[in-house]
Amino acid sequence: MTAKICVGQFAGSHGVRGLVKLRSFTAEPADIMAYGPLSDEAGARRFTVTLQGMVKDNFLAKVDGVTSREQAQALAGVRLYVDRGALPSTEDEDEFYHADLIGLRAELADGSLYGTVKAIYDFGAGDVLEVRTAGGPLEMLPFSKACVPVVDVRGGRIVVDLPAVIEAREGSDDEAEEDEGEEGGDQRGEEGP
């Protein structure tokens, strides 16, 4: 598990008095301040933040020590982290923090290594796991009970049941390698150049 979790990001300045726009990544956006002190990724800088209001999808925030537009703008892009231990445990056994999944070993049902979870994305139709396969390429898998029937965070692993399209593609790669090895040449399925 990771020691720190990203809960937000400074998105730029607002006005001339040093207010910053703050984007919250927490389930309840206003709870960004509820998990303890905010710091940058390295933990080198700590931020004491007071929420002042909203502008579009961002909070307006006052950061202690920031009094000018230039100082506020210098914070743009800084991601805000809290200690992992400050976050509450998940309420549902099928609910996980993304940071807890990254780095887990991805295994097939027989226990063989499939790869390692590299990232989790949500493109609007549900979470998708990005897995670096043991063979090297990245694979995108739907994070659903059907495709990932077992998540064992404490054991450091997930079990994946590959969708048919991936199994077929992997099977065709193996067959193509065998065909090339047997006939030794370009297999285009046509005669001539």
N, C-alpha and C positions, 0 to 999 in steps of 0.2 A: 504494500500500500504506500501511497505517497504521503509525505509529511505535510504538504500544503495543498490547499484546494483553491483554484481561481474562482472568486465569487463576483467579480466585476471588473470594470475597466474605465479609466478616465477617457472621455470622448472629446475633450476640447474645452475651450474657454467660453464663458458667457458674460458679456458686458465688460466693463473696464475696472471693476472692483475686485477681481480675482475669483469670481465664482467659476466652478468647473462643472461640465456636464459629466454625469456619472451613469454608466450603463450597468445595470444589475443583472447577474446571471442566476440569482437564487430563485427558488420556486415561488416565493412571495417576494417580489422585488424590494419592498420596503424593509425586509428583514436583513438586508445586506449589513446593517450595523449590529445585528443581534448576536453575531458569532465571535465577537472579540475584536482585538486590534487588527487593522488592515495593514498589510505591508506589500512591498514589491516582491517579485519572484525570489530574489536573492535574500530577502529579509533585511537588506541593508537600510531601507528607508521605511519608517512607520508613518502612517497617516491618521490623524485625528480628524474625522469628517462629521459635519453636521448637515443633515438634509434640509434644504431650504424651500423646495417646491419641485414642480415638474415642468419640463418643456419637451413637447412631443413625447417620445418614448424614453427620455432620459430624466434622471433627477438633476436638479440644480443643487450643488453642494458647496459648502464653505470648508476649505481645508486649512487647518491651523498653519500659520506662517505664510500663506499664499495671499498676497494683497494686491497684486496687479494682474492685468490681462496677460502679460508676457510670462509671468510665473505660472499662471493657470494653463496657458497654451503649452508650456514646456512639459506639463504632465500628460498631455494628449498621448494616448496609446499605452500608458502604463497600466498593466494588469494588476488587479488587487487580489491578494491572497490572505487566507486565514489558516490556522493550524487545523489539520484534518480532525483531530480530537475534539475540536470545538463544535463540530456539526453533530446534530442529533442522529441517532441510529435510524435506519429506514423503518417505516411502519409495516411494510409488506415484505414478505420473503422474496417476492419477485421484483423488488425495487432496489436499485443499486446506484451508487455514485459512479459517474463515468470514470473518475480518477481511480477508483478501486478496480476497474476492469482492465485498464490499460496495463500491459505487461503480462497479463495472465497467459499461461500456456493454453493453446487450443488443441484439443485432442479429438480424435475420431472415437466412435463407440468402442472400438477394440483396444483403446488406450494408446494407440500410436500417435506420434506427434504430427499435427497438421500445420501448426504455426504458432504465432504470438500475436495477441491483440495489440494493435498499434494506435488506434483511434476509434472514436465513436462519433457518428454524424447523425443529424436529423434534418433531412431535406424536405420534411413536411408530411411524409407518409409513414413515419415511424423510424425508430433508431436503426442505424446500419453500423455493423462492426467492420473495421478495416483490419484485416489479418495479413501479416507477412507470413506467407507459407514457408514450410521447411525448404521447398525448392527455390525460394527467392522472390517470386512475384507477389504483388499485393492482390488480395481478393476481398471483395465487398460482400458481406453476408447479412441478411436481415436478422435483426436481434429480436427473434420471436421464439416462443416455446417450441415451435415445430423445427426450427433450424438450430436453436441452442437450448436443448432440453435440460442441461445441467449447468448451473453456475455455482462454483465452489470457490468463493473468494478466499476463504481461510486456507483452503488446499492449494490455492494458486493456479486454478485451472477452470476451463469451461470445456464442455463436450459439444461438438458440432455434428449435426446430421446434415450433410451437404445437400442442397437442392439438386434436383435431377439435372438441371442445365449445367451445373458445375461438374457433376459427376460425368456427364456425357462429354463435356469439353476436355476434362482431364483424361478420360478414356481415349478420346480421339487423338490427344497429344501423344499418349503412349503408343497407340497404333501407328501414328505417323512416323514416330521414331523407329519403330520396328520395321515398317515398310521401307524407310530410307536405308536402314541397316541391311535389309535383305537384298534390295534391288540396287542400292547404291546409286542414287541419282536424283534428279529433280522430279518430283511427283506432281505434275500439274493436271493430270487427268485428260490431257490432250496430246495428240501427236504433233510434232513439229515445234518450231520456235514460238 
